[in-house]
Amino acid sequence: MRFNVVNWAHSESLALQCPNCEDAITHITSVMVAARIEDEAFANREVDMETGEITEPRVVPAGDTVGEGRRSRVALIGYCELCDIGSFAIVFTQHKGTTFIDVVAVDENTSWANFNLVH
């Protein structure tokens, strides 16, 4: 699963495309961080983008490429306003000197079965 960006409305700005329908009407609702020193325990935090509330979630989404990785990861949680597929996460995972990017489902309401993968 991948994500893509497009030029937005005849400008030089870029917009995030939905990993399902490829439309650019997406919303990021929270930022999750799994912070740690290499191979140590994670310190998980989540910032709600509407309220600014900071919580300590039990789990931060991990990508399929390297799972939790050996270092930290950041997940941008979002949804598409148009196709109503459920929530997705764009996950940046630091692993052995490389930052991997994955898109994964984050709740049981997200159905990837009918996704048109963006490459």
MARGU-710734 format. One record per residue: residue in one letter; z, y, x of N, C-alpha, C, CB in turn. Coordinates in steps of 0.05 Angstrom, whole numbers, plus 5000, padded with zeros to 4 digits. Glycine has a CB too. Example, Ala and Ser with C-alpha at 12.3 -4.5 7.8 and 13.67 -1.06 7.14 Angstrom:
// MARGU-710734
A515648865264515649105246515649345264518149115226
S514249555257514349795273515750015258511449885282
***
This chain:
// MARGU-710734
M500049775017500050005000500050255018502450004981
R498350445012498150685028498150925010495650675046
F498451155022498251405007496151575020500951555006
N495251785006493251955017493852245008490451865007
V492652435021492852715014490052825009494452885035
V489853024993487253154987487653454988486253074959
N485353594992485453884991486053964962482754015000
W487754164959488654244933487254494923491654284933
A485854484901484754704886483454924903486954834870
H481454834918479755024934481455184954478255214916
S483455064965485055204985485255025010487955274974
E486655115030487154965054489654795052487255145078
S491054815029493454655026492754365019495254775003
L494654185026494253895020496153814998494653725046
A495353624982496953514961497153214963495853604933
L499453104957499952814958498552684934502952754958
Q497052474939495752324917497552094909493052214926
C497452024883498851794873497651544886498751784842
P499351354895498251114907496950924887500450964922
N497150994861495850834841493250954830497850784818
C493451194817491151314804489751514822492051444778
E490851584845489651774864489652064854486851694870
D490952124832491252394823493352534840491852414793
A493352804840495152954857497453074841493653164872
I498052964818500253064802502652884806499553084771
T503752904830506052734838508552914842505452584864
H510852794839513352934843515152774862514852974815
I516452914880518452784898521152854885518252894928
T522752654879525252694865527752684883525552494843
S527452534905529752524924528752444952531852324914
V530552494971530052424999532352235007529852675018
M531652005017533651815025533451765055533451545010
V535751755069535751715098537651485104536751975112
A536651295121538251085132538451145162537050795127
A540551275170540951375197542551175214542251655198
R541751135238543350965256542450985285543250675247
I544250915303543450875331542250595331546050895350
E540350545349538950295350540650055345537550275377
D539849895325541149635318544049655308540949455341
E545049895304547849925294547749935263549250175306
A550049975251550249985221548950245211553149965212
F547750235187546550465175548550655162544450385155
A548050915163549551115147547451215127550751345165
N547651125102545651195082546451455067545350975062
R544451625062544851875047542451915029545352115066
E542952045006540752114988541252404978540551914964
V539152564978539352834968537552854943538453044990
D538752924921537352964896535853224898539252954871
M533253224893531553464896532053674875528653394897
E533253604852533753794831536553924833533453664804
T538553754839541253854839542353914867543053654826
G541053804888542053834915544453654921542854114920
E545253484901547553304905546853104926548153164878
I548853054944548552854965550352614958549352974993
T549152374958550652134952550251934975549652004925
E551751714974551451504994550551244980554251465009
P547951214978546950974965547450724981543950994959
R547650494968547950244982545450164998548750014963
V543150224986540650134998538650364999539449894982
V537150385021534950575024532450395026535250765049
P530350465010527950295010526950255039525750424994
A525850015043524649945069521849855064526249715083
G520049915084517249835081516849545088515550005099
D514449455083513649175088512949125117511349095070
T512149335132511049305159513149195178510049565169
V515549325180517649245198520349225184517849435221
G520449225158522949215143524749445150524448955150
E527249395157529149615162528549745190531949515162
G527049615207526549725233529049725251525550015231
R528849815275531049805294532550075295530149745322
R531450285284532750545284532850655256531250745303
S532550915253532851045227530251035210533651335231
R530651085184528251115167528851325146527550845154
V526651445136526851655115524951565092525951935126
A525951585068524251515044524151755026525451265030
L521651825019521252034998520751884972518752225006
I522451924953522251784927520751964908525051714916
G518751854894517152014876515951854853515052154890
Y514452004837513051874814510552044808514851854789
C508751924793506252054785506552144756503751874788
E505852384750506152494723504052374704505952794724
L501752294715499552214698499451914691497052284711
C500051744711499651454705502151304698498351324729
D504451434700507051324691507451034701507151324661
I507150994727507450724738510250654746505650694762
G512050844745514750804756515050954782515350504759
S517250914796517751054821516650904845520751094824
F515851064864514950954890516351094912511850984893
A516350974936517651104959515551104982520150944968
I515351324995513851345020515951325042512051615022
V515751115057517851045076516851085105518850755072
F518351245121517751285149519851135164517651585156
T519050925179520950755194520450775224520750465184
Q522550835239522450845268523050565279524351055280
H521150455294521550185305520050165332520449975285
K521650115353520550075380518550295389519149805382
G519350545385517750765394515450845376516550705421
T515150725353512950785334514250855307510950555332
T513051045293513851105266511850985247514151415261
F512750785231510950655212511250785185511650355210
I509050795169509150905142508250695122507251165141
D509950655102509350465080509850595053511150205083
V508550495032509150575005510050324991506550704991
V512450344978513550114964514650194937515849994981
A514949994919516250034893519250064898515649794874
V520550234881523350274885525050184861523950554891
D523750104839525350014816523749794801525950244797
E525149664783523949434769521749534749526049284754
N521649794743519549894725516949954739520550144712
T516849934765514349994780512749734782514950104808
S510349754771508549524772506249574791507449464743
W506149414813504049444833501749274826505149384860
A501849104806499748904801497049034796500448744777
N497049274783494449404776493849634794494549494748
F495149654817494749884835491949874848496849894857
N490750104850488250134865489150244892486150334851
L489150084913490250164938488550394950490349934958
V489950604959488650834972488650775002490151104966
H486250785014486050725043484950975057484250485048
***
